[in-house]
Amino acid sequence: MSSPPVAPPGWSRWLVPPAALSVHLSIGQAYAWSVFKPPLEAALHLDGTESALPFQLAIVMLGLSAAFGGTLVERNGPRWAMTVALVCFSSGFLLSALGAQTEQYWLIVLGYGFVGGIGLGIGYISPVSTLIKWFPDRPGMATGIAIMGFGGGALIASPWSAQMLDSFGSDHSGIALAFLVHGLSYAVFMSLGVLLVRVPRADRHEDRGVSSLEGVQVSARSAVRTPQFWCLWVVLCTNVTAGIGILEKAAPMITDFFADSSTPVSASAAAGFVALLSAANMAGRIGWSSASDLIGRKNIYRVYLGVGALTYLFLALAGDSAKPVFVLCALVILSFYGGGFATIPAYLKDLFGTYQVGAIHGRLLTAWSTAGVLGPLIVNWIADRQEAAGKHGSALYGLSFAIMIGLLVIGFVANEFVRPVHARHHVPAAREAADVQRHQSA
């Protein structure tokens, strides 16, 4: 596992995206966490802020493990990373099952949040560098295919989880059994990626004559010292905060939003809404990231952040007057959210090259950790306070939406400051070639 498996002659690069998808579709279950929130709140007597804690910690650990493990992933290769992700992610569910069965909420936080979150981070970055090296001619599309799986994981997990809770029961024992089934099933599915993934040979000439070693190359150590890195950190953090605030609370949010209307939303319809958001998230990852190959990374982020702010404004003004408007706006915001994730590796590749892009990507994902706390905290804390003040329906979320608009404007400005990296940060070509050769022949 410590040596990356090198593709034999004739190996098709199109076998690598399915390997990445098997991991990302599994860890993408994190986006279906809101399905478990109401049952956990009822069974363990939690409020909305408390029930968000496992998800928030998982996203924090995702960013931290990606940042600290990025260099190890570059050194040991995608198979090692996928194996670590499999063990941690599945173990997190098993610990959570024990916590639910014994009604020890701290075990769910530890399992799903801390241990499972490490699996999320290592699993998320495990194929990114490899995909960019296999597809230097279409990096946005390649990373979009894989990261699409992370966004689409909830499309499978949301109805699946809801069905299990209906079958097993929504008490603590039913939740425990659902967690157990998740952990075992994902272990089997993720193993397919472990067995299938390969890295390209050092002497391989890429399709269309494009080499992954051409152009500017910057080390991870140097990248974090550039203003470009921190501008992109702000861009990613604000875009993620705006999307994850809806996604983490999606099921209870749509229920609350239309509770006072003539057509309230049932629990099953709310779960369907989560699945729709997952579909938009997934479609945005492949659609918008592929579009970035045509119109450029900066332009596509102008769409994510600028149009996203206007969509949030429209959502806030519409209130609970029309359910289709709420659903459509949420779908647009989640498509931008997913597209932002899928495009950022290609944006990093454009600015810093492929030399240590996986490690740079891992460090940038600390922005996701920050957003994973900010988004749910803003939405849940404000909703809890507004409810305590006697407000209800769409009034629970008006202030949250205004904050999200402000954050997206900040991200839009940060994107405008992104410029090419100064030559003093570039890695000499001879050193890069030697490092690549050493890693692939290890």
Summary of the structure (lengths in Angstrom):
residues: 442
radius of gyration: 21.1
end to end distance: 11.8
largest distance: 68.7
contacts: 1767
relative contact order: 0.16
helix: 80%
strand: 1%
